[in-house]
Amino acid sequence: MNIFSLILIILSVLYVFLGFKVIQLDKRSLQNRLFFALNLSLVFWSFASASYISALDEATCIFWYKLSSVVCYLFVGIVLHFFLLYAKKDHLLKQWWVYIILYLPGIILSYMEITVDFYAKAYIRGSNGWTITARTDSMWFWASIAYIVVYISICIFISYRLHKTAIAQRERKQARVLLITSAASLIAGLAIMVFVSILKLDIPDVTPISGAVWSVGIFYAINKYQMMAMTPSFIAENLFQTIIDSVILANPKGLILSV
């Protein structure tokens, strides 16, 4: 196993730790479950990438590469879903068509990658493991890039809007962390893709590393600024049961959220 595969395997272990650490805070919270799903997809993406980089033959490399691509496309939809939930876009998430927008493009791209192999032009075994050259003349290749850039850019915009409009200082700090890590993740992922798949540098595609920036950033916001603290299910289970009198829950503007 080369150094690039080893790094990805270590990251897989990190994603498992982060996912379980957050889901234990509140198993009922949809946001926590989405963060767990986000990290689970990163586990499979990193492990599959590590496996194709160190594959013994081309057939094995192709199998693991296609699996890593499928998980990558699904990961993008999960991330945007997480950000919409974090931004409290409940009116959108109650619409059935939103989930088609979130997940159908990733499913279509995954199907096309499995059946047509639209992204990879050639699989090359180099001194650092297997590398992939991109099929830049394919419409599906550019569609996949546009899908990733547009969806991640929406996440960045959501973080920016929250940073500008949040009333509580803690929420502004949360949004700033997500804004920085989202932008860094997108730039890092695109840079790796360009250098490896288009400019054909003799290094493997380690794009899942860009996901680490995001996952660690979200986890930092959780620990430092209590990003997912005091969710409704957490309050109901741990606070309301201990109070005999009536309780009114209001937001910073004084609007009553729950009685």
The 8 nearest C-alpha neighbors of each residue, nearest first, counted from 0:
[[1, 53, 4, 5, 2, 3, 49, 52],
 [2, 0, 4, 3, 5, 127, 53, 128],
 [1, 3, 5, 4, 6, 0, 127, 7],
 [4, 2, 6, 5, 1, 7, 49, 205],
 [3, 5, 49, 7, 6, 2, 1, 8],
 [4, 6, 2, 8, 3, 7, 9, 1],
 [5, 7, 9, 3, 4, 8, 2, 10],
 [8, 6, 10, 4, 45, 9, 5, 49],
 [7, 9, 11, 5, 10, 6, 46, 4],
 [10, 8, 6, 12, 11, 7, 5, 13],
 [9, 11, 13, 7, 8, 12, 14, 6],
 [12, 10, 42, 8, 14, 9, 13, 45],
 [11, 13, 15, 9, 10, 14, 16, 8],
 [12, 14, 10, 16, 11, 15, 17, 9],
 [15, 13, 17, 11, 38, 16, 12, 42],
 [14, 16, 12, 18, 13, 17, 19, 11],
 [15, 17, 13, 14, 19, 18, 20, 12],
 [18, 16, 20, 14, 15, 19, 13, 21],
 [17, 19, 35, 15, 38, 20, 21, 16],
 [20, 18, 22, 21, 16, 17, 23, 15],
 [19, 21, 17, 18, 23, 22, 16, 24],
 [22, 20, 23, 24, 19, 18, 31, 17],
 [23, 21, 19, 26, 31, 24, 20, 25],
 [22, 24, 21, 25, 20, 26, 19, 31],
 [25, 23, 21, 22, 26, 20, 31, 228],
 [24, 26, 23, 27, 28, 22, 233, 31],
 [25, 27, 22, 28, 23, 24, 32, 31],
 [28, 26, 25, 29, 232, 32, 31, 233],
 [27, 29, 31, 30, 26, 25, 32, 232],
 [30, 28, 32, 31, 33, 27, 26, 84],
 [31, 29, 33, 28, 32, 34, 81, 84],
 [30, 32, 34, 28, 22, 33, 29, 21],
 [31, 33, 35, 29, 34, 30, 22, 36],
 [34, 32, 36, 30, 35, 31, 81, 37],
 [35, 33, 37, 31, 32, 36, 38, 30],
 [34, 36, 18, 32, 38, 33, 37, 39],
 [37, 35, 39, 33, 34, 38, 40, 32],
 [36, 38, 34, 40, 35, 39, 33, 77],
 [39, 37, 41, 35, 14, 40, 36, 18],
 [38, 40, 36, 42, 41, 37, 35, 43],
 [39, 41, 43, 37, 42, 38, 74, 44],
 [40, 42, 38, 44, 39, 43, 45, 37],
 [43, 41, 11, 39, 45, 40, 44, 14],
 [44, 42, 46, 40, 41, 45, 47, 39],
 [43, 45, 67, 41, 47, 42, 70, 46],
 [46, 44, 48, 7, 42, 43, 47, 207],
 [45, 47, 49, 43, 48, 44, 8, 42],
 [48, 46, 50, 67, 63, 44, 49, 45],
 [49, 47, 45, 51, 50, 46, 67, 44],
 [48, 50, 4, 46, 52, 47, 51, 7],
 [49, 51, 47, 48, 53, 52, 54, 46],
 [52, 50, 60, 54, 63, 48, 53, 64],
 [53, 51, 129, 128, 49, 50, 54, 48],
 [52, 54, 50, 51, 128, 0, 49, 55],
 [55, 53, 51, 60, 56, 52, 59, 50],
 [54, 56, 53, 59, 57, 60, 51, 58],
 [57, 55, 59, 54, 58, 60, 61, 124],
 [56, 58, 60, 59, 61, 122, 55, 54],
 [59, 57, 61, 60, 56, 62, 54, 55],
 [60, 58, 62, 57, 61, 56, 54, 63],
 [59, 61, 51, 57, 54, 58, 63, 62],
 [62, 60, 64, 58, 59, 63, 65, 57],
 [63, 61, 59, 65, 64, 60, 58, 66],
 [62, 64, 51, 66, 47, 60, 65, 61],
 [65, 63, 61, 67, 66, 62, 51, 60],
 [66, 64, 68, 67, 62, 63, 61, 113],
 [65, 67, 63, 69, 64, 68, 70, 62],
 [66, 68, 44, 47, 64, 70, 65, 69],
 [69, 67, 71, 65, 66, 70, 64, 72],
 [70, 68, 109, 66, 72, 71, 67, 65],
 [69, 71, 73, 67, 68, 72, 44, 74],
 [70, 72, 68, 74, 69, 73, 67, 44],
 [73, 71, 105, 69, 74, 75, 70, 68],
 [72, 74, 70, 105, 76, 75, 71, 69],
 [75, 73, 71, 77, 72, 76, 70, 40],
 [74, 76, 78, 73, 77, 72, 79, 147],
 [77, 75, 101, 79, 102, 73, 78, 74],
 [76, 78, 80, 74, 75, 79, 37, 81],
 [79, 77, 81, 75, 80, 76, 74, 82],
 [78, 80, 82, 76, 81, 77, 154, 83],
 [81, 79, 77, 83, 78, 82, 76, 84],
 [82, 80, 78, 84, 79, 83, 33, 85],
 [81, 83, 85, 79, 84, 80, 86, 154],
 [84, 82, 86, 80, 88, 85, 81, 79],
 [83, 85, 87, 81, 82, 86, 88, 80],
 [84, 86, 82, 87, 83, 81, 30, 88],
 [87, 85, 83, 84, 88, 82, 157, 161],
 [88, 86, 84, 85, 89, 83, 90, 82],
 [89, 87, 83, 91, 90, 86, 84, 92],
 [88, 90, 92, 91, 87, 93, 84, 83],
 [91, 89, 93, 88, 92, 94, 87, 97],
 [92, 90, 89, 93, 88, 94, 97, 83],
 [91, 93, 89, 94, 90, 88, 97, 95],
 [92, 94, 91, 90, 89, 95, 97, 88],
 [95, 93, 92, 91, 96, 97, 90, 98],
 [96, 94, 97, 98, 93, 99, 92, 91],
 [95, 97, 99, 98, 94, 100, 101, 92],
 [98, 96, 100, 99, 95, 94, 101, 92],
 [99, 97, 101, 100, 96, 95, 102, 92],
 [98, 100, 103, 96, 97, 101, 102, 95],
 [101, 99, 97, 98, 102, 103, 96, 104],
 [102, 100, 98, 76, 99, 97, 103, 80],
 [101, 103, 76, 105, 99, 104, 100, 98],
 [102, 104, 106, 99, 105, 100, 107, 101],
 [105, 103, 107, 106, 102, 108, 100, 101],
 [106, 104, 72, 108, 73, 103, 102, 107],
 [105, 107, 103, 109, 104, 108, 110, 102],
 [108, 106, 104, 110, 109, 105, 103, 111],
 [109, 107, 111, 105, 110, 106, 112, 104],
 [108, 110, 69, 106, 112, 107, 111, 105],
 [111, 109, 107, 113, 108, 112, 106, 114],
 [112, 110, 108, 114, 115, 113, 109, 107],
 [111, 113, 116, 109, 110, 115, 117, 114],
 [112, 114, 110, 111, 116, 115, 65, 109],
 [113, 115, 111, 112, 116, 110, 117, 109],
 [116, 114, 117, 111, 112, 113, 110, 118],
 [115, 117, 112, 118, 113, 114, 119, 111],
 [116, 118, 115, 112, 119, 139, 140, 137],
 [119, 117, 140, 134, 133, 116, 120, 112],
 [120, 118, 133, 134, 121, 132, 131, 117],
 [119, 121, 134, 133, 132, 118, 122, 131],
 [122, 120, 132, 119, 131, 123, 133, 134],
 [121, 123, 131, 130, 129, 124, 132, 120],
 [124, 122, 130, 129, 125, 121, 131, 132],
 [123, 125, 129, 128, 130, 122, 126, 127],
 [126, 124, 128, 127, 129, 123, 201, 130],
 [125, 127, 128, 124, 201, 129, 202, 1],
 [128, 126, 125, 202, 203, 1, 129, 201],
 [129, 127, 52, 125, 53, 124, 126, 203],
 [128, 130, 124, 52, 123, 125, 203, 122],
 [131, 129, 203, 123, 122, 124, 204, 128],
 [132, 130, 122, 196, 121, 119, 123, 133],
 [133, 131, 196, 121, 120, 119, 197, 199],
 [134, 132, 196, 119, 120, 135, 118, 197],
 [133, 135, 120, 118, 136, 119, 137, 140],
 [136, 134, 137, 133, 140, 141, 197, 118],
 [137, 135, 134, 138, 140, 141, 133, 139],
 [138, 136, 140, 139, 135, 134, 117, 141],
 [137, 139, 140, 141, 142, 136, 135, 117],
 [140, 138, 142, 137, 141, 143, 117, 118],
 [139, 141, 137, 143, 118, 142, 138, 117],
 [140, 142, 144, 143, 138, 139, 145, 137],
 [143, 141, 139, 145, 140, 144, 146, 138],
 [142, 144, 146, 140, 141, 145, 139, 147],
 [143, 145, 141, 147, 146, 142, 148, 140],
 [144, 146, 142, 148, 143, 147, 149, 141],
 [147, 145, 143, 149, 144, 148, 142, 150],
 [146, 148, 144, 150, 145, 149, 151, 143],
 [147, 149, 145, 151, 146, 150, 152, 144],
 [150, 148, 152, 146, 151, 147, 145, 153],
 [151, 149, 153, 152, 147, 148, 146, 79],
 [150, 152, 154, 153, 148, 149, 147, 155],
 [151, 153, 155, 149, 154, 150, 148, 156],
 [154, 152, 156, 150, 151, 155, 157, 149],
 [155, 153, 151, 157, 152, 156, 79, 82],
 [154, 156, 152, 158, 153, 157, 178, 181],
 [157, 155, 159, 153, 158, 154, 160, 152],
 [158, 156, 154, 160, 159, 155, 153, 161],
 [159, 157, 178, 174, 155, 161, 156, 160],
 [158, 160, 156, 162, 157, 161, 178, 155],
 [161, 159, 163, 157, 162, 158, 164, 156],
 [162, 160, 158, 164, 165, 163, 159, 174],
 [161, 163, 171, 174, 159, 160, 164, 165],
 [164, 162, 160, 161, 165, 159, 171, 158],
 [163, 165, 161, 162, 160, 166, 171, 159],
 [166, 164, 161, 171, 167, 162, 170, 163],
 [167, 165, 164, 168, 170, 171, 251, 169],
 [166, 168, 170, 169, 165, 171, 251, 172],
 [169, 167, 171, 170, 172, 166, 165, 173],
 [168, 170, 172, 167, 171, 224, 173, 225],
 [171, 169, 173, 167, 172, 168, 165, 174],
 [172, 170, 162, 168, 174, 173, 169, 165],
 [171, 173, 175, 169, 170, 174, 168, 176],
 [174, 172, 170, 176, 171, 220, 175, 169],
 [173, 175, 162, 177, 171, 158, 172, 176],
 [176, 174, 178, 172, 177, 173, 162, 171],
 [175, 177, 173, 179, 174, 178, 180, 172],
 [176, 178, 174, 180, 175, 179, 181, 158],
 [179, 177, 175, 158, 181, 176, 155, 180],
 [180, 178, 176, 182, 177, 181, 183, 175],
 [179, 181, 183, 177, 213, 182, 178, 216],
 [182, 180, 184, 178, 183, 179, 177, 155],
 [181, 183, 185, 179, 184, 180, 186, 178],
 [184, 182, 180, 186, 181, 185, 187, 179],
 [183, 185, 209, 181, 187, 182, 186, 212],
 [186, 184, 188, 182, 187, 183, 189, 181],
 [187, 185, 183, 189, 188, 184, 190, 182],
 [186, 188, 190, 184, 185, 189, 209, 183],
 [189, 187, 185, 206, 191, 209, 190, 186],
 [188, 190, 192, 186, 191, 187, 193, 185],
 [191, 189, 187, 193, 192, 188, 186, 194],
 [190, 192, 188, 194, 189, 193, 195, 206],
 [191, 193, 189, 195, 196, 190, 194, 188],
 [194, 192, 197, 190, 191, 195, 196, 198],
 [193, 195, 198, 191, 192, 200, 197, 196],
 [196, 194, 199, 200, 192, 193, 191, 197],
 [195, 197, 132, 133, 199, 192, 193, 131],
 [196, 198, 193, 199, 133, 195, 194, 132],
 [197, 199, 194, 200, 195, 193, 196, 132],
 [200, 198, 195, 197, 196, 194, 132, 201],
 [199, 201, 195, 202, 194, 198, 196, 203],
 [200, 202, 199, 125, 203, 127, 130, 195],
 [201, 203, 200, 127, 195, 130, 204, 128],
 [204, 202, 130, 205, 129, 128, 52, 195],
 [203, 205, 206, 195, 130, 202, 191, 192],
 [204, 206, 207, 208, 203, 191, 48, 3],
 [205, 207, 208, 188, 209, 204, 191, 192],
 [208, 206, 210, 209, 205, 45, 44, 41],
 [209, 207, 211, 206, 210, 205, 7, 212],
 [210, 208, 184, 207, 211, 188, 212, 206],
 [211, 209, 207, 213, 208, 212, 214, 184],
 [210, 212, 214, 208, 209, 213, 215, 207],
 [213, 211, 210, 209, 215, 214, 184, 180],
 [214, 212, 216, 210, 180, 211, 215, 181],
 [213, 215, 211, 217, 216, 212, 218, 210],
 [214, 216, 218, 217, 212, 213, 211, 219],
 [217, 215, 213, 219, 214, 218, 180, 212],
 [218, 216, 220, 214, 219, 215, 213, 221],
 [217, 219, 221, 215, 220, 216, 214, 222],
 [218, 220, 216, 222, 221, 217, 223, 215],
 [221, 219, 217, 224, 223, 218, 173, 222],
 [220, 222, 226, 225, 218, 219, 224, 223],
 [223, 221, 219, 220, 225, 224, 218, 226],
 [222, 224, 220, 219, 221, 225, 226, 218],
 [223, 225, 220, 226, 221, 222, 169, 173],
 [226, 224, 221, 228, 222, 227, 223, 220],
 [227, 225, 221, 224, 220, 228, 173, 222],
 [228, 226, 225, 221, 230, 229, 31, 30],
 [227, 229, 225, 230, 226, 221, 233, 24],
 [230, 228, 233, 234, 231, 227, 232, 225],
 [229, 231, 233, 232, 228, 234, 227, 28],
 [232, 230, 234, 233, 235, 229, 28, 236],
 [233, 231, 235, 234, 230, 236, 27, 28],
 [232, 234, 230, 236, 231, 235, 229, 237],
 [235, 233, 238, 231, 237, 232, 236, 229],
 [236, 234, 232, 239, 233, 237, 238, 231],
 [237, 235, 233, 234, 232, 238, 240, 239],
 [236, 238, 234, 235, 233, 240, 239, 241],
 [239, 237, 234, 240, 241, 235, 236, 242],
 [238, 240, 235, 242, 241, 237, 234, 236],
 [239, 241, 238, 242, 237, 236, 235, 243],
 [240, 242, 239, 238, 243, 237, 236, 244],
 [243, 241, 239, 240, 244, 238, 245, 246],
 [242, 244, 241, 245, 240, 239, 246, 238],
 [245, 243, 242, 246, 239, 241, 247, 240],
 [246, 244, 243, 247, 258, 242, 239, 248],
 [245, 247, 258, 244, 248, 239, 242, 257],
 [246, 248, 258, 257, 249, 245, 255, 256],
 [247, 249, 257, 256, 255, 258, 246, 250],
 [250, 248, 255, 256, 254, 253, 247, 251],
 [249, 251, 253, 252, 254, 255, 256, 248],
 [252, 250, 253, 249, 254, 166, 167, 255],
 [253, 251, 250, 254, 249, 166, 255, 167],
 [254, 252, 250, 251, 249, 255, 256, 248],
 [255, 253, 249, 250, 252, 256, 251, 248],
 [254, 256, 249, 257, 248, 253, 250, 247],
 [257, 255, 249, 248, 254, 250, 258, 247],
 [256, 258, 248, 255, 247, 249, 246, 254],
 [257, 247, 246, 248, 256, 245, 255, 249]]
